Amino acid sequence: MKLPTNKIICGDCVNILETFPENCIDLTVTSPPYGNLRDCYNYTFDFKAIAFQLLRVTKLGGVVVWVVSDTTVKGSRTLTSFEHALYFKQIGFNVHDVMIYYKKNFSMPSKTRYHNIYELMMIFSKERPKTFNPIKDRKNICAGQTRKGKNTKRQVDGSMKTLAPNDENKPVYNEFGMRHNIWVLKSAGQEKMCKSLDHPAMFPEQLANDHILSWSNPGDTVLDPMCGSGTTCKMAKLNNRNYIGIDISEEYCDLSRRRVDNL
């Protein structure tokens, strides 16, 4: 079967992914529903079946970015995120990193616990990631200064080896360094201040954009099997990647197509 690139497809993502050939997707950036059901579409969310299909279609060295949070039921966190991570690892994915999306605001203030301002961004890889383009926008407070102390590296036997004994050989701090794995980003609502959102749980565009830049290259194929409003597909197209979006809702598929086509 020819891969349906640069299309938004309506249907159950498990059934659609079953028609894809093996090892055909470079990067998946998606966010599953944070409960067990999408009640409004009478759709059962089977994350195990989705995870299995993602393992099958992901290329060797490909990455899955799985943005997830936990719901609270009867006063207790469900730990859905941990359940998902353990299952992805069980079926054969590497848990390459566990990152945090630190939101600059919160939407549901709590009266019994501290306000929740984060979501987890699980980085699963099929073997070692073939692509990593680190974003370097973290301002170094020591920019331009020579690094202090000895430039050493610990050896296998535990001893320390001096790499640059002379001061003139010591590296200088660059103006910007690589990000940490906690990303402080605006929510979709903050990105579109004073504008109504067409989807109740939109991805921030910068979140999708920065993962696409980090884990893929121009010409790669980026998948979102639960694409909702189509943010991943939009940012993939903007960054010269091929995209495939899947959603169970025809309403949201139409929304995704409009957002991508309007580019």
Secondary structure, 3 states (H helix, E strand, C coil): CCCCCCEEEECCHHHHHCCCCCCCEEEEEECCCCCCEEHHHCEECCHHHHHHHHHHHEEEEEEEEEEECCCEECCEECCHHHHHHHHHHHHCCEEEEEEEEEECCCCCCCCCCCCCCEEEEEEEECCCCCCCCCCCCEECCCCCCECCCCEEEECCCCCEEEEECCHHHCCECCCEECCCCEEEECCHHHHCCCCCCCCCCCCCHHHHHHHHHHHCCCCCEEEECCCCCCHHHHHHHHCCCEEEEEECCHHHHHHHHHHHHCC
